[in-house]
């Protein structure tokens, strides 16, 4: 069901009878999560050497900035897997930063 005036932003259930590609989707989400976690951790660790609050501020601004776009794209067929992996990767990167501090 697509809201009037906003094509492509409604719920996507796919063509009738087409199965959800779980194996490919989970593989994509896992790879994106791993790459994102490493990137967030490395960048956050470098910023923490400057100042821990600076690292916190940059990570918060980045997360708040990307959230509206991610929210709009969450139902698109391929993008939803990438966004799921990126979300998990950011959380894992933050957990790694907190554990390393």
Backbone torsions as a table, in degrees:
resi	resn	phi	psi	omega
1	UNK	NA	119.3	-178.0
2	UNK	-106.3	127.8	177.5
3	UNK	-62.4	148.9	-179.2
4	UNK	-65.0	132.5	176.7
5	UNK	85.6	-3.5	-179.6
6	UNK	-133.0	71.7	-178.4
7	UNK	-63.9	137.9	176.0
8	UNK	87.6	-0.3	-178.2
9	UNK	-108.2	6.7	179.7
10	UNK	-90.4	-175.2	177.3
11	UNK	-68.3	135.8	178.6
12	UNK	-109.8	117.3	177.9
13	UNK	-108.5	-0.8	179.0
14	UNK	80.2	168.3	176.0
15	UNK	-61.7	150.6	-177.6
16	UNK	-56.3	127.2	175.9
17	UNK	85.7	-5.5	-179.4
18	UNK	-83.7	124.7	-177.4
19	UNK	-74.6	154.7	176.3
20	UNK	-75.4	130.6	-178.5
21	UNK	-79.1	76.5	-174.4
22	UNK	-63.5	-44.9	-176.5
23	UNK	-62.6	-49.1	179.6
24	UNK	-66.5	-40.0	-179.3
25	UNK	-64.9	-43.7	179.7
26	UNK	-68.7	-35.2	176.3
27	UNK	-63.3	-46.3	178.2
28	UNK	-62.3	-46.5	-179.5
29	UNK	-61.6	-40.0	179.2
30	UNK	-65.5	-43.6	178.8
31	UNK	-66.3	-42.5	177.9
32	UNK	-64.6	-39.8	178.6
33	UNK	-61.9	-44.0	-179.7
34	UNK	-63.9	-47.1	-180.0
35	UNK	-64.2	-41.4	-179.5
36	UNK	-67.5	-42.3	180.0
37	UNK	-61.6	-43.7	178.7
38	UNK	-64.5	-43.4	179.7
39	UNK	-64.2	-46.3	179.7
40	UNK	-63.7	-42.6	-179.6
41	UNK	-65.4	-46.7	-177.8
42	UNK	-64.1	-45.5	179.9
43	UNK	-66.5	-42.5	178.4
44	UNK	-65.1	-38.5	178.6
45	UNK	-65.7	-39.5	177.7
46	UNK	-65.6	-41.8	178.8
47	UNK	-69.3	-30.5	178.8
48	UNK	-66.0	-29.9	177.0
49	UNK	-66.1	-28.9	175.1
50	UNK	-74.2	-57.0	176.3
51	UNK	-168.8	132.5	-178.2
52	UNK	-59.1	-37.9	179.1
53	UNK	-68.7	-30.5	176.0
54	UNK	-64.3	-43.2	177.5
55	UNK	-61.3	-44.3	178.4
56	UNK	-62.1	-44.2	-178.7
57	UNK	-65.1	-44.3	-179.0
58	UNK	-65.1	-42.8	178.4
59	UNK	-64.0	-40.6	179.6
60	UNK	-66.2	-43.7	179.3
61	UNK	-63.4	-41.3	179.2
62	UNK	-64.1	-44.2	-179.6
63	UNK	-66.1	-43.0	179.3
64	UNK	-67.0	-35.0	-179.5
65	UNK	-69.7	-36.2	-177.2
66	UNK	-86.7	-17.9	-174.7
67	UNK	-57.2	-45.5	-179.4
68	UNK	-62.9	-39.5	179.1
69	UNK	-68.0	-44.0	178.6
70	UNK	-61.0	-39.2	179.9
71	UNK	-64.4	-39.0	179.1
72	UNK	-70.0	-32.5	-174.7
73	UNK	-92.8	2.7	-170.8
74	UNK	-66.3	-17.0	-178.8
75	UNK	-105.9	1.8	179.0
76	UNK	-73.7	145.1	-169.6
77	UNK	-54.4	-50.8	-176.7
78	UNK	-92.1	-38.5	-174.8
79	UNK	-62.5	-30.1	-178.6
80	UNK	-62.2	-34.9	178.9
81	UNK	-70.7	-40.7	178.7
82	UNK	-64.3	-44.1	179.5
83	UNK	-65.1	-38.7	177.7
84	UNK	-62.6	-44.9	178.0
85	UNK	-64.3	-40.5	179.5
86	UNK	-65.8	-40.1	178.4
87	UNK	-62.9	-45.1	178.2
88	UNK	-65.5	-40.1	179.6
89	UNK	-63.8	-41.0	177.8
90	UNK	-63.5	-44.6	178.6
91	UNK	-61.9	-42.3	178.5
92	UNK	-66.1	-39.3	177.1
93	UNK	-63.1	-42.0	178.0
94	UNK	-65.7	-40.9	177.8
95	UNK	-62.8	-41.7	176.6
96	UNK	-61.9	-39.9	177.6
97	UNK	-65.4	-43.4	178.8
98	UNK	-65.4	-36.3	179.0
99	UNK	-72.5	-30.4	-178.6
100	UNK	-83.7	-14.6	-176.5
101	UNK	-82.3	NA	NA
